Amino acid sequence: MSREPGRDLPILTDVVELHATGSFPKPEHPRDEAESPYASGLLTPEDIAALQATLVSRTMNLTDELLHAAARDIEAVMFERVIDRLRAALPELVAAALREHLAPGED
């Protein structure tokens, strides 16, 4: 291995080298012929399924949370825009309606 003597943690190239030479220690698990192709020998298929379920669940919860927050933000922005447009247009709208109804002799 090409690691410097003062380093404690392996780097990616060290791990790749260990796998390439076959000297990477793996825990012994009985191999089943129907074993998932994703199992690397470090986790059982049940562990992988549980990990997958946990990751999917957490990802969906985070996605739901972020989408709801984004929808609230969008709703707040749209509300402010509508109020601003109403504030800008309402005085002229009222003035025009008053002129129409209070104009003398235009019936």
Biopython code that builds the backbone (N, CA, C, O; Angstrom):
import numpy as np
from Bio.PDB.StructureBuilder import StructureBuilder

atoms = [
    (1, "MET", "N", (0.840, -1.178, 0.000)),
    (1, "MET", "CA", (0.000, 0.000, 0.000)),
    (1, "MET", "C", (0.880, 1.235, 0.000)),
    (1, "MET", "O", (2.011, 1.204, 0.485)),
    (2, "SER", "N", (0.347, 2.341, -0.557)),
    (2, "SER", "CA", (1.151, 3.543, -0.714)),
    (2, "SER", "C", (0.794, 4.626, 0.295)),
    (2, "SER", "O", (0.931, 5.813, 0.000)),
    (3, "ARG", "N", (0.336, 4.233, 1.484)),
    (3, "ARG", "CA", (-0.045, 5.227, 2.481)),
    (3, "ARG", "C", (1.177, 5.785, 3.183)),
    (3, "ARG", "O", (2.194, 5.110, 3.350)),
    (4, "GLU", "N", (1.046, 7.038, 3.587)),
    (4, "GLU", "CA", (2.099, 7.655, 4.380)),
    (4, "GLU", "C", (2.023, 7.095, 5.791)),
    (4, "GLU", "O", (0.921, 6.825, 6.267)),
    (5, "PRO", "N", (3.137, 6.909, 6.480)),
    (5, "PRO", "CA", (3.129, 6.257, 7.783)),
    (5, "PRO", "C", (2.354, 7.027, 8.854)),
    (5, "PRO", "O", (1.849, 6.402, 9.786)),
    (6, "GLY", "N", (2.238, 8.358, 8.764)),
    (6, "GLY", "CA", (1.608, 9.134, 9.817)),
    (6, "GLY", "C", (0.091, 9.214, 9.717)),
    (6, "GLY", "O", (-0.545, 9.822, 10.578)),
    (7, "ARG", "N", (-0.501, 8.621, 8.692)),
    (7, "ARG", "CA", (-1.945, 8.730, 8.492)),
    (7, "ARG", "C", (-2.660, 7.532, 9.099)),
    (7, "ARG", "O", (-2.237, 6.387, 8.939)),
    (8, "ASP", "N", (-3.764, 7.824, 9.806)),
    (8, "ASP", "CA", (-4.516, 6.764, 10.464)),
    (8, "ASP", "C", (-5.677, 6.244, 9.626)),
    (8, "ASP", "O", (-6.006, 5.059, 9.670)),
    (9, "LEU", "N", (-6.287, 7.134, 8.872)),
    (9, "LEU", "CA", (-7.468, 6.756, 8.104)),
    (9, "LEU", "C", (-7.081, 6.367, 6.681)),
    (9, "LEU", "O", (-6.243, 7.023, 6.063)),
    (10, "PRO", "N", (-7.695, 5.293, 6.157)),
    (10, "PRO", "CA", (-7.394, 4.930, 4.768)),
    (10, "PRO", "C", (-8.033, 5.927, 3.815)),
    (10, "PRO", "O", (-9.050, 6.544, 4.131)),
    (11, "ILE", "N", (-7.443, 6.072, 2.682)),
    (11, "ILE", "CA", (-8.022, 6.928, 1.648)),
    (11, "ILE", "C", (-8.633, 6.023, 0.584)),
    (11, "ILE", "O", (-8.416, 4.812, 0.598)),
    (12, "LEU", "N", (-9.385, 6.597, -0.324)),
    (12, "LEU", "CA", (-10.115, 5.813, -1.311)),
    (12, "LEU", "C", (-9.190, 4.899, -2.125)),
    (12, "LEU", "O", (-9.534, 3.748, -2.392)),
    (13, "THR", "N", (-8.037, 5.402, -2.511)),
    (13, "THR", "CA", (-7.136, 4.561, -3.312)),
    (13, "THR", "C", (-6.652, 3.355, -2.515)),
    (13, "THR", "O", (-6.420, 2.290, -3.086)),
    (14, "ASP", "N", (-6.498, 3.513, -1.198)),
    (14, "ASP", "CA", (-6.097, 2.379, -0.362)),
    (14, "ASP", "C", (-7.181, 1.310, -0.345)),
    (14, "ASP", "O", (-6.892, 0.117, -0.445)),
    (15, "VAL", "N", (-8.425, 1.745, -0.219)),
    (15, "VAL", "CA", (-9.534, 0.801, -0.180)),
    (15, "VAL", "C", (-9.650, 0.086, -1.515)),
    (15, "VAL", "O", (-9.864, -1.126, -1.555)),
    (16, "VAL", "N", (-9.511, 0.827, -2.608)),
    (16, "VAL", "CA", (-9.560, 0.212, -3.937)),
    (16, "VAL", "C", (-8.422, -0.793, -4.097)),
    (16, "VAL", "O", (-8.619, -1.881, -4.640)),
    (17, "GLU", "N", (-7.255, -0.433, -3.632)),
    (17, "GLU", "CA", (-6.106, -1.337, -3.717)),
    (17, "GLU", "C", (-6.348, -2.607, -2.908)),
    (17, "GLU", "O", (-6.024, -3.704, -3.361)),
    (18, "LEU", "N", (-6.917, -2.460, -1.711)),
    (18, "LEU", "CA", (-7.216, -3.629, -0.878)),
    (18, "LEU", "C", (-8.235, -4.540, -1.557)),
    (18, "LEU", "O", (-8.090, -5.762, -1.525)),
    (19, "HIS", "N", (-9.265, -3.954, -2.172)),
    (19, "HIS", "CA", (-10.255, -4.760, -2.883)),
    (19, "HIS", "C", (-9.628, -5.425, -4.109)),
    (19, "HIS", "O", (-9.914, -6.587, -4.395)),
    (20, "ALA", "N", (-8.783, -4.702, -4.828)),
    (20, "ALA", "CA", (-8.185, -5.242, -6.046)),
    (20, "ALA", "C", (-7.263, -6.420, -5.742)),
    (20, "ALA", "O", (-7.199, -7.378, -6.513)),
    (21, "THR", "N", (-6.565, -6.349, -4.640)),
    (21, "THR", "CA", (-5.647, -7.434, -4.290)),
    (21, "THR", "C", (-6.338, -8.550, -3.528)),
    (21, "THR", "O", (-5.753, -9.611, -3.306)),
    (22, "GLY", "N", (-7.583, -8.315, -3.127)),
    (22, "GLY", "CA", (-8.314, -9.345, -2.397)),
    (22, "GLY", "C", (-7.949, -9.416, -0.932)),
    (22, "GLY", "O", (-8.342, -10.360, -0.247)),
    (23, "SER", "N", (-7.207, -8.443, -0.433)),
    (23, "SER", "CA", (-6.779, -8.499, 0.963)),
    (23, "SER", "C", (-7.667, -7.689, 1.898)),
    (23, "SER", "O", (-7.337, -7.507, 3.070)),
    (24, "PHE", "N", (-8.802, -7.200, 1.379)),
    (24, "PHE", "CA", (-9.724, -6.440, 2.220)),
    (24, "PHE", "C", (-10.483, -7.422, 3.099)),
    (24, "PHE", "O", (-11.103, -8.352, 2.583)),
    (25, "PRO", "N", (-10.450, -7.237, 4.411)),
    (25, "PRO", "CA", (-11.135, -8.202, 5.285)),
    (25, "PRO", "C", (-12.653, -8.061, 5.167)),
    (25, "PRO", "O", (-13.192, -6.958, 5.258)),
    (26, "LYS", "N", (-13.326, -9.177, 4.966)),
    (26, "LYS", "CA", (-14.781, -9.196, 4.879)),
    (26, "LYS", "C", (-15.308, -10.141, 5.944)),
    (26, "LYS", "O", (-14.717, -11.193, 6.188)),
    (27, "PRO", "N", (-16.407, -9.780, 6.576)),
    (27, "PRO", "CA", (-17.004, -10.720, 7.523)),
    (27, "PRO", "C", (-17.568, -11.912, 6.766)),
    (27, "PRO", "O", (-18.039, -11.787, 5.635)),
    (28, "GLU", "N", (-17.511, -13.044, 7.398)),
    (28, "GLU", "CA", (-18.009, -14.253, 6.750)),
    (28, "GLU", "C", (-19.514, -14.356, 6.907)),
    (28, "GLU", "O", (-20.028, -14.405, 8.024)),
    (29, "HIS", "N", (-20.225, -14.389, 5.776)),
    (29, "HIS", "CA", (-21.661, -14.616, 5.740)),
    (29, "HIS", "C", (-21.890, -15.801, 4.833)),
    (29, "HIS", "O", (-21.277, -15.900, 3.770)),
    (30, "PRO", "N", (-22.756, -16.692, 5.236)),
    (30, "PRO", "CA", (-23.049, -17.799, 4.313)),
    (30, "PRO", "C", (-23.689, -17.246, 3.041)),
    (30, "PRO", "O", (-24.636, -16.462, 3.101)),
    (31, "ARG", "N", (-23.167, -17.659, 1.905)),
    (31, "ARG", "CA", (-23.672, -17.186, 0.617)),
    (31, "ARG", "C", (-24.853, -18.045, 0.179)),
    (31, "ARG", "O", (-24.782, -19.274, 0.177)),
    (32, "ASP", "N", (-25.929, -17.380, -0.188)),
    (32, "ASP", "CA", (-27.093, -18.043, -0.714)),
    (32, "ASP", "C", (-27.118, -17.778, -2.213)),
    (32, "ASP", "O", (-26.807, -16.666, -2.642)),
    (33, "GLU", "N", (-27.475, -18.758, -3.008)),
    (33, "GLU", "CA", (-27.453, -18.564, -4.451)),
    (33, "GLU", "C", (-28.476, -17.539, -4.902)),
    (33, "GLU", "O", (-28.315, -16.929, -5.959)),
    (34, "ALA", "N", (-29.536, -17.337, -4.111)),
    (34, "ALA", "CA", (-30.561, -16.365, -4.471)),
    (34, "ALA", "C", (-30.261, -14.992, -3.871)),
    (34, "ALA", "O", (-31.134, -14.125, -3.829)),
    (35, "GLU", "N", (-29.044, -14.803, -3.415)),
    (35, "GLU", "CA", (-28.666, -13.556, -2.742)),
    (35, "GLU", "C", (-28.741, -12.368, -3.704)),
    (35, "GLU", "O", (-28.454, -12.489, -4.895)),
    (36, "SER", "N", (-29.125, -11.249, -3.167)),
    (36, "SER", "CA", (-29.257, -10.036, -3.966)),
    (36, "SER", "C", (-27.916, -9.665, -4.586)),
    (36, "SER", "O", (-26.877, -9.824, -3.945)),
    (37, "PRO", "N", (-27.920, -9.174, -5.822)),
    (37, "PRO", "CA", (-26.656, -8.759, -6.443)),
    (37, "PRO", "C", (-26.086, -7.515, -5.775)),
    (37, "PRO", "O", (-24.917, -7.190, -5.983)),
    (38, "TYR", "N", (-26.894, -6.806, -4.969)),
    (38, "TYR", "CA", (-26.424, -5.601, -4.306)),
    (38, "TYR", "C", (-25.679, -5.908, -3.014)),
    (38, "TYR", "O", (-24.987, -5.045, -2.474)),
    (39, "ALA", "N", (-25.817, -7.120, -2.522)),
    (39, "ALA", "CA", (-25.163, -7.461, -1.261)),
    (39, "ALA", "C", (-23.667, -7.591, -1.504)),
    (39, "ALA", "O", (-23.232, -8.327, -2.390)),
    (40, "SER", "N", (-22.896, -6.878, -0.719)),
    (40, "SER", "CA", (-21.451, -6.885, -0.897)),
    (40, "SER", "C", (-20.767, -7.834, 0.066)),
    (40, "SER", "O", (-19.540, -7.932, 0.066)),
    (41, "GLY", "N", (-21.525, -8.527, 0.875)),
    (41, "GLY", "CA", (-20.919, -9.376, 1.881)),
    (41, "GLY", "C", (-20.801, -8.660, 3.211)),
    (41, "GLY", "O", (-20.575, -9.303, 4.236)),
    (42, "LEU", "N", (-20.950, -7.340, 3.219)),
    (42, "LEU", "CA", (-20.857, -6.584, 4.463)),
    (42, "LEU", "C", (-22.208, -6.508, 5.153)),
    (42, "LEU", "O", (-22.268, -6.386, 6.376)),
    (43, "LEU", "N", (-23.303, -6.579, 4.386)),
    (43, "LEU", "CA", (-24.650, -6.515, 4.939)),
    (43, "LEU", "C", (-25.463, -7.686, 4.413)),
    (43, "LEU", "O", (-25.270, -8.143, 3.286)),
    (44, "THR", "N", (-26.359, -8.152, 5.234)),
    (44, "THR", "CA", (-27.254, -9.219, 4.789)),
    (44, "THR", "C", (-28.341, -8.601, 3.928)),
    (44, "THR", "O", (-28.558, -7.391, 3.991)),
    (45, "PRO", "N", (-29.026, -9.399, 3.127)),
    (45, "PRO", "CA", (-30.129, -8.860, 2.327)),
    (45, "PRO", "C", (-31.207, -8.193, 3.202)),
    (45, "PRO", "O", (-31.811, -7.203, 2.792)),
    (46, "GLU", "N", (-31.440, -8.728, 4.388)),
    (46, "GLU", "CA", (-32.415, -8.114, 5.301)),
    (46, "GLU", "C", (-31.933, -6.745, 5.765)),
    (46, "GLU", "O", (-32.720, -5.804, 5.861)),
    (47, "ASP", "N", (-30.617, -6.636, 6.055)),
    (47, "ASP", "CA", (-30.055, -5.342, 6.459)),
    (47, "ASP", "C", (-30.168, -4.328, 5.325)),
    (47, "ASP", "O", (-30.483, -3.161, 5.560)),
    (48, "ILE", "N", (-29.915, -4.767, 4.111)),
    (48, "ILE", "CA", (-30.003, -3.874, 2.946)),
    (48, "ILE", "C", (-31.440, -3.430, 2.736)),
    (48, "ILE", "O", (-31.693, -2.261, 2.442)),
    (49, "ALA", "N", (-32.397, -4.363, 2.886)),
    (49, "ALA", "CA", (-33.811, -4.006, 2.729)),
    (49, "ALA", "C", (-34.237, -3.011, 3.803)),
    (49, "ALA", "O", (-34.966, -2.061, 3.517)),
    (50, "ALA", "N", (-33.785, -3.225, 5.038)),
    (50, "ALA", "CA", (-34.125, -2.301, 6.125)),
    (50, "ALA", "C", (-33.498, -0.933, 5.884)),
    (50, "ALA", "O", (-34.140, 0.093, 6.108)),
    (51, "LEU", "N", (-32.245, -0.916, 5.428)),
    (51, "LEU", "CA", (-31.564, 0.342, 5.120)),
    (51, "LEU", "C", (-32.266, 1.070, 3.986)),
    (51, "LEU", "O", (-32.452, 2.285, 4.042)),
    (52, "GLN", "N", (-32.654, 0.330, 2.962)),
    (52, "GLN", "CA", (-33.372, 0.934, 1.835)),
    (52, "GLN", "C", (-34.691, 1.532, 2.305)),
    (52, "GLN", "O", (-35.028, 2.653, 1.922)),
    (53, "ALA", "N", (-35.444, 0.807, 3.127)),
    (53, "ALA", "CA", (-36.724, 1.318, 3.626)),
    (53, "ALA", "C", (-36.519, 2.577, 4.465)),
    (53, "ALA", "O", (-37.291, 3.530, 4.360)),
    (54, "THR", "N", (-35.486, 2.579, 5.287)),
    (54, "THR", "CA", (-35.195, 3.750, 6.117)),
    (54, "THR", "C", (-34.827, 4.949, 5.248)),
    (54, "THR", "O", (-35.317, 6.055, 5.476)),
    (55, "LEU", "N", (-33.968, 4.734, 4.256)),
    (55, "LEU", "CA", (-33.555, 5.829, 3.377)),
    (55, "LEU", "C", (-34.729, 6.384, 2.579)),
    (55, "LEU", "O", (-34.869, 7.599, 2.441)),
    (56, "VAL", "N", (-35.569, 5.503, 2.055)),
    (56, "VAL", "CA", (-36.731, 5.950, 1.290)),
    (56, "VAL", "C", (-37.673, 6.731, 2.189)),
    (56, "VAL", "O", (-38.164, 7.792, 1.804)),
    (57, "SER", "N", (-37.926, 6.214, 3.379)),
    (57, "SER", "CA", (-38.830, 6.882, 4.309)),
    (57, "SER", "C", (-38.316, 8.264, 4.692)),
    (57, "SER", "O", (-39.068, 9.238, 4.670)),
    (58, "ARG", "N", (-37.047, 8.350, 5.041)),
    (58, "ARG", "CA", (-36.476, 9.647, 5.418)),
    (58, "ARG", "C", (-36.446, 10.616, 4.244)),
    (58, "ARG", "O", (-36.690, 11.810, 4.419)),
    (59, "THR", "N", (-36.149, 10.113, 3.052)),
    (59, "THR", "CA", (-36.127, 10.962, 1.867)),
    (59, "THR", "C", (-37.520, 11.495, 1.566)),
    (59, "THR", "O", (-37.681, 12.674, 1.251)),
    (60, "MET", "N", (-38.530, 10.630, 1.661)),
    (60, "MET", "CA", (-39.901, 11.066, 1.404)),
    (60, "MET", "C", (-40.360, 12.067, 2.455)),
    (60, "MET", "O", (-41.040, 13.037, 2.119)),
    (61, "ASN", "N", (-40.005, 11.855, 3.719)),
    (61, "ASN", "CA", (-40.373, 12.809, 4.766)),
    (61, "ASN", "C", (-39.732, 14.171, 4.522)),
    (61, "ASN", "O", (-40.384, 15.205, 4.664)),
    (62, "LEU", "N", (-38.458, 14.166, 4.155)),
    (62, "LEU", "CA", (-37.767, 15.427, 3.873)),
    (62, "LEU", "C", (-38.371, 16.114, 2.649)),
    (62, "LEU", "O", (-38.573, 17.329, 2.655)),
    (63, "THR", "N", (-38.656, 15.353, 1.613)),
    (63, "THR", "CA", (-39.265, 15.904, 0.403)),
    (63, "THR", "C", (-40.616, 16.532, 0.721)),
    (63, "THR", "O", (-40.917, 17.639, 0.273)),
    (64, "ASP", "N", (-41.421, 15.822, 1.492)),
    (64, "ASP", "CA", (-42.730, 16.335, 1.890)),
    (64, "ASP", "C", (-42.591, 17.638, 2.671)),
    (64, "ASP", "O", (-43.309, 18.606, 2.420)),
    (65, "GLU", "N", (-41.666, 17.647, 3.609)),
    (65, "GLU", "CA", (-41.425, 18.849, 4.431)),
    (65, "GLU", "C", (-40.977, 20.029, 3.564)),
    (65, "GLU", "O", (-41.479, 21.142, 3.720)),
    (66, "LEU", "N", (-40.037, 19.783, 2.656)),
    (66, "LEU", "CA", (-39.526, 20.850, 1.793)),
    (66, "LEU", "C", (-40.587, 21.361, 0.825)),
    (66, "LEU", "O", (-40.679, 22.565, 0.584)),
    (67, "LEU", "N", (-41.389, 20.455, 0.270)),
    (67, "LEU", "CA", (-42.441, 20.883, -0.653)),
    (67, "LEU", "C", (-43.512, 21.704, 0.063)),
    (67, "LEU", "O", (-43.993, 22.701, -0.476)),
    (68, "HIS", "N", (-43.885, 21.293, 1.266)),
    (68, "HIS", "CA", (-44.861, 22.076, 2.018)),
    (68, "HIS", "C", (-44.313, 23.464, 2.357)),
    (68, "HIS", "O", (-45.031, 24.460, 2.266)),
    (69, "ALA", "N", (-43.046, 23.520, 2.746)),
    (69, "ALA", "CA", (-42.431, 24.823, 3.052)),
    (69, "ALA", "C", (-42.383, 25.692, 1.805)),
    (69, "ALA", "O", (-42.657, 26.890, 1.873)),
    (70, "ALA", "N", (-42.037, 25.101, 0.667)),
    (70, "ALA", "CA", (-41.988, 25.855, -0.585)),
    (70, "ALA", "C", (-43.381, 26.346, -0.972)),
    (70, "ALA", "O", (-43.536, 27.474, -1.439)),
    (71, "ALA", "N", (-44.387, 25.506, -0.781)),
    (71, "ALA", "CA", (-45.758, 25.913, -1.110)),
    (71, "ALA", "C", (-46.199, 27.073, -0.219)),
    (71, "ALA", "O", (-46.856, 28.004, -0.685)),
    (72, "ARG", "N", (-45.835, 27.014, 1.065)),
    (72, "ARG", "CA", (-46.176, 28.127, 1.961)),
    (72, "ARG", "C", (-45.472, 29.408, 1.530)),
    (72, "ARG", "O", (-46.069, 30.485, 1.546)),
    (73, "ASP", "N", (-44.204, 29.293, 1.144)),
    (73, "ASP", "CA", (-43.458, 30.468, 0.676)),
    (73, "ASP", "C", (-44.073, 31.042, -0.596)),
    (73, "ASP", "O", (-44.227, 32.256, -0.723)),
    (74, "ILE", "N", (-44.420, 30.174, -1.529)),
    (74, "ILE", "CA", (-45.034, 30.626, -2.782)),
    (74, "ILE", "C", (-46.373, 31.283, -2.498)),
    (74, "ILE", "O", (-46.698, 32.323, -3.071)),
    (75, "GLU", "N", (-47.149, 30.670, -1.608)),
    (75, "GLU", "CA", (-48.453, 31.238, -1.253)),
    (75, "GLU", "C", (-48.294, 32.622, -0.633)),
    (75, "GLU", "O", (-49.065, 33.530, -0.946)),
    (76, "ALA", "N", (-47.311, 32.794, 0.235)),
    (76, "ALA", "CA", (-47.073, 34.099, 0.869)),
    (76, "ALA", "C", (-46.679, 35.146, -0.172)),
    (76, "ALA", "O", (-47.150, 36.283, -0.124)),
    (77, "VAL", "N", (-45.816, 34.762, -1.112)),
    (77, "VAL", "CA", (-45.387, 35.692, -2.159)),
    (77, "VAL", "C", (-46.574, 36.081, -3.041)),
    (77, "VAL", "O", (-46.760, 37.256, -3.354)),
    (78, "MET", "N", (-47.374, 35.092, -3.440)),
    (78, "MET", "CA", (-48.533, 35.379, -4.282)),
    (78, "MET", "C", (-49.544, 36.253, -3.539)),
    (78, "MET", "O", (-50.124, 37.161, -4.136)),
    (79, "PHE", "N", (-49.762, 35.998, -2.267)),
    (79, "PHE", "CA", (-50.671, 36.808, -1.465)),
    (79, "PHE", "C", (-50.206, 38.262, -1.444)),
    (79, "PHE", "O", (-51.006, 39.180, -1.630)),
    (80, "GLU", "N", (-48.910, 38.465, -1.217)),
    (80, "GLU", "CA", (-48.357, 39.827, -1.194)),
    (80, "GLU", "C", (-48.516, 40.514, -2.549)),
    (80, "GLU", "O", (-48.835, 41.702, -2.607)),
    (81, "ARG", "N", (-48.299, 39.779, -3.632)),
    (81, "ARG", "CA", (-48.453, 40.364, -4.967)),
    (81, "ARG", "C", (-49.897, 40.778, -5.222)),
    (81, "ARG", "O", (-50.151, 41.858, -5.756)),
    (82, "VAL", "N", (-50.838, 39.926, -4.843)),
    (82, "VAL", "CA", (-52.255, 40.253, -5.044)),
    (82, "VAL", "C", (-52.630, 41.473, -4.216)),
    (82, "VAL", "O", (-53.302, 42.377, -4.712)),
    (83, "ILE", "N", (-52.201, 41.504, -2.960)),
    (83, "ILE", "CA", (-52.502, 42.654, -2.103)),
    (83, "ILE", "C", (-51.888, 43.926, -2.676)),
    (83, "ILE", "O", (-52.537, 44.972, -2.688)),
    (84, "ASP", "N", (-50.654, 43.854, -3.149)),
    (84, "ASP", "CA", (-50.004, 45.031, -3.745)),
    (84, "ASP", "C", (-50.757, 45.512, -4.984)),
    (84, "ASP", "O", (-50.952, 46.715, -5.159)),
    (85, "ARG", "N", (-51.180, 44.584, -5.843)),
    (85, "ARG", "CA", (-51.923, 44.973, -7.045)),
    (85, "ARG", "C", (-53.274, 45.565, -6.683)),
    (85, "ARG", "O", (-53.722, 46.537, -7.291)),
    (86, "LEU", "N", (-53.919, 44.971, -5.688)),
    (86, "LEU", "CA", (-55.202, 45.503, -5.239)),
    (86, "LEU", "C", (-55.036, 46.898, -4.651)),
    (86, "LEU", "O", (-55.836, 47.794, -4.918)),
    (87, "ARG", "N", (-53.995, 47.070, -3.851)),
    (87, "ARG", "CA", (-53.712, 48.376, -3.253)),
    (87, "ARG", "C", (-53.470, 49.432, -4.332)),
    (87, "ARG", "O", (-53.885, 50.582, -4.190)),
    (88, "ALA", "N", (-52.795, 49.030, -5.412)),
    (88, "ALA", "CA", (-52.498, 49.972, -6.490)),
    (88, "ALA", "C", (-53.733, 50.260, -7.347)),
    (88, "ALA", "O", (-53.915, 51.393, -7.793)),
    (89, "ALA", "N", (-54.579, 49.265, -7.584)),
    (89, "ALA", "CA", (-55.699, 49.433, -8.505)),
    (89, "ALA", "C", (-56.980, 49.910, -7.832)),
    (89, "ALA", "O", (-57.814, 50.538, -8.485)),
    (90, "LEU", "N", (-57.155, 49.633, -6.563)),
    (90, "LEU", "CA", (-58.414, 49.942, -5.898)),
    (90, "LEU", "C", (-58.774, 51.428, -5.882)),
    (90, "LEU", "O", (-59.936, 51.751, -6.127)),
    (91, "PRO", "N", (-57.853, 52.347, -5.610)),
    (91, "PRO", "CA", (-58.236, 53.762, -5.613)),
    (91, "PRO", "C", (-58.808, 54.219, -6.955)),
    (91, "PRO", "O", (-59.813, 54.930, -6.976)),
    (92, "GLU", "N", (-58.207, 53.839, -8.051)),
    (92, "GLU", "CA", (-58.717, 54.242, -9.370)),
    (92, "GLU", "C", (-60.040, 53.562, -9.665)),
    (92, "GLU", "O", (-60.923, 54.173, -10.267)),
    (93, "LEU", "N", (-60.195, 52.323, -9.261)),
    (93, "LEU", "CA", (-61.439, 51.598, -9.457)),
    (93, "LEU", "C", (-62.589, 52.289, -8.713)),
    (93, "LEU", "O", (-63.671, 52.472, -9.270)),
    (94, "VAL", "N", (-62.351, 52.664, -7.471)),
    (94, "VAL", "CA", (-63.378, 53.358, -6.672)),
    (94, "VAL", "C", (-63.665, 54.730, -7.277)),
    (94, "VAL", "O", (-64.826, 55.118, -7.404)),
    (95, "ALA", "N", (-62.631, 55.458, -7.645)),
    (95, "ALA", "CA", (-62.817, 56.786, -8.238)),
    (95, "ALA", "C", (-63.635, 56.703, -9.522)),
    (95, "ALA", "O", (-64.524, 57.529, -9.729)),
    (96, "ALA", "N", (-63.365, 55.741, -10.380)),
    (96, "ALA", "CA", (-64.104, 55.586, -11.636)),
    (96, "ALA", "C", (-65.560, 55.248, -11.364)),
    (96, "ALA", "O", (-66.453, 55.779, -12.024)),
    (97, "ALA", "N", (-65.809, 54.370, -10.400)),
    (97, "ALA", "CA", (-67.190, 54.002, -10.058)),
    (97, "ALA", "C", (-67.932, 55.197, -9.490)),
    (97, "ALA", "O", (-69.103, 55.395, -9.814)),
    (98, "LEU", "N", (-67.293, 55.997, -8.657)),
    (98, "LEU", "CA", (-67.926, 57.193, -8.094)),
    (98, "LEU", "C", (-68.242, 58.210, -9.187)),
    (98, "LEU", "O", (-69.313, 58.817, -9.185)),
    (99, "ARG", "N", (-67.297, 58.397, -10.131)),
    (99, "ARG", "CA", (-67.546, 59.347, -11.228)),
    (99, "ARG", "C", (-68.739, 58.899, -12.061)),
    (99, "ARG", "O", (-69.569, 59.724, -12.444)),
    (100, "GLU", "N", (-68.836, 57.615, -12.343)),
    (100, "GLU", "CA", (-69.942, 57.102, -13.149)),
    (100, "GLU", "C", (-71.290, 57.324, -12.466)),
    (100, "GLU", "O", (-72.257, 57.733, -13.108)),
    (101, "HIS", "N", (-71.345, 57.060, -11.196)),
    (101, "HIS", "CA", (-72.622, 57.125, -10.490)),
    (101, "HIS", "C", (-72.986, 58.525, -9.991)),
    (101, "HIS", "O", (-74.158, 58.806, -9.741)),
    (102, "LEU", "N", (-72.007, 59.388, -9.848)),
    (102, "LEU", "CA", (-72.296, 60.711, -9.312)),
    (102, "LEU", "C", (-72.200, 61.816, -10.356)),
    (102, "LEU", "O", (-72.371, 62.992, -10.035)),
    (103, "ALA", "N", (-71.933, 61.449, -11.585)),
    (103, "ALA", "CA", (-71.853, 62.467, -12.645)),
    (103, "ALA", "C", (-73.239, 63.062, -12.877)),
    (103, "ALA", "O", (-74.209, 62.324, -13.047)),
    (104, "PRO", "N", (-73.339, 64.398, -12.883)),
    (104, "PRO", "CA", (-74.664, 65.028, -13.030)),
    (104, "PRO", "C", (-75.173, 64.933, -14.478)),
    (104, "PRO", "O", (-74.453, 65.243, -15.426)),
    (105, "GLY", "N", (-76.392, 64.510, -14.615)),
    (105, "GLY", "CA", (-77.123, 64.569, -15.869)),
    (105, "GLY", "C", (-76.638, 63.647, -16.969)),
    (105, "GLY", "O", (-76.891, 63.967, -18.131)),
    (106, "GLU", "N", (-75.985, 62.567, -16.725)),
    (106, "GLU", "CA", (-75.532, 61.671, -17.791)),
    (106, "GLU", "C", (-76.323, 60.381, -17.783)),
    (106, "GLU", "O", (-75.742, 59.325, -18.034)),
    (107, "ASP", "N", (-77.603, 60.408, -17.513)),
    (107, "ASP", "CA", (-78.423, 59.195, -17.491)),
    (107, "ASP", "C", (-78.995, 58.875, -18.793)),
    (107, "ASP", "O", (-79.709, 57.881, -18.925)),
]
sb = StructureBuilder()
sb.init_structure("model")
sb.init_model(0)
sb.init_chain("A")
sb.init_seg("    ")
for serial, (resi, resn, name, xyz) in enumerate(atoms, 1):
    if name == "N":
        sb.init_residue(resn, " ", resi, " ")
    sb.init_atom(name, np.array(xyz, "f"), 0.0, 1.0, " ", f" {name:<3s}", serial, name[0])
structure = sb.get_structure()
